[in-house]
Amino acid sequence: MWLSIIIDVVKVIVIFAALMTMIAYATWFERRVVAFIQSRLGPNRVGPFGLLQPIADAVKLLFKESFLPADSSNKFLFSIAPILSFVPAVLSIAVIPVGNSVTIAGQQVNLIISDLNIGLLFIFAMGSLGVYGVVLAGWASNSKYSLLGGLRAAAQMISYEIGLGLSVVGVLMIAQTFSLAEIVRQQSGSIADWYFFKQPVAFFLFIICAIAESNRLPFDLPEAESELVAGYHTEYAGMRFSVFFLGEYAHMLIVSMFASSLFFGGWAGPFLPPAVWFFVKTVAFMFLYVWLRGTLPRMRYDQLMRLGWLVIFPLALLNVIITALVMLLVGTS
């Protein structure tokens, strides 16, 4: 019993420590890749290849002044909004399998914090909660730019949450489970078992909606520097701003892990250790995020809404109907 508890505690600490390290170095990764796209050097002074830049940034932000706007609508909500945005994104790692099971001291240990039978629904729930921090930050700042950013984030989340949910229904119909660990196991036979090949339309719809929910280019309308200064975090500075910043990167990493587990077999792969495959696939999706930021222009808000309601939603619904018909025909043949 005690051994099991100790293993579980160590597993939680190791997985969360790895996630926080990846969040910190996601900032370095993005700055280096965008610099390469724009023919610049990027951070390369602090440590070899600039690898200590995230630490230098953390120290700088710790010592920066963090203030409360004198005319804030609600100082308490203004203070906790970054936490409400960051914590749900980080908690999603609890139901994502980061590797295959291993044997420690004669006991089999699954490399997942909690294999919930509703793990996929848990991730959707945590993703939906993150927008509350953004909306509260926009309102509590008592700034027109922040308020507009918060309202945009709420409308954007509602518009693309429906498409995001419908995009994975086809996978759920095939997998017959909400457990992400089981979905990964079903894809561990070979590349042909990956749900990307069985649900390609669902994958592309999922990625578009996930990027929109992450408020990343070309869907970063809640921030939109050219229109709203910095959107919902215009009035934030110091560590409060950095928590928003880290929450955004945490959301990106969770989406990358989720997509690799749902459509590309997660930790499954030949030759390399399972955890290495999981890391490689996650980094590939993070590169996609950065690549899009460095190459695509920001959409107009009417284009954003039109894409979500008139393109994504009907296609996702059509994909569910076609998947159901195919399964019915295959089952009766």
Secondary structure by P-SEA (a helix, b strand, c coil): caaaaaaaaaaaaaaaaaaaaaaaaaaaaaaaaaaaaacccccccccccccaaaaaaaaaaaacccccccccccaaaaaaaaaaacccccccccccccccccccccbbbbcccccccaaaaaaaaaaaaaaaaaaaaaaaaccaaaaaaaaaaaaaaaaaaaaaaaaaaaaaaaaccccaaaaaaaaccccccccccccaaaaaaaaaaaaaaaccccccccccccccccccccccccaaaaaaaaaaaaaaaaaaaaaaaacccccccccccaaaaaaaaaaaaaaaaaaaaaccccccaaaaaaaacccaaaaaaaaaaaaaaaaaaaaac
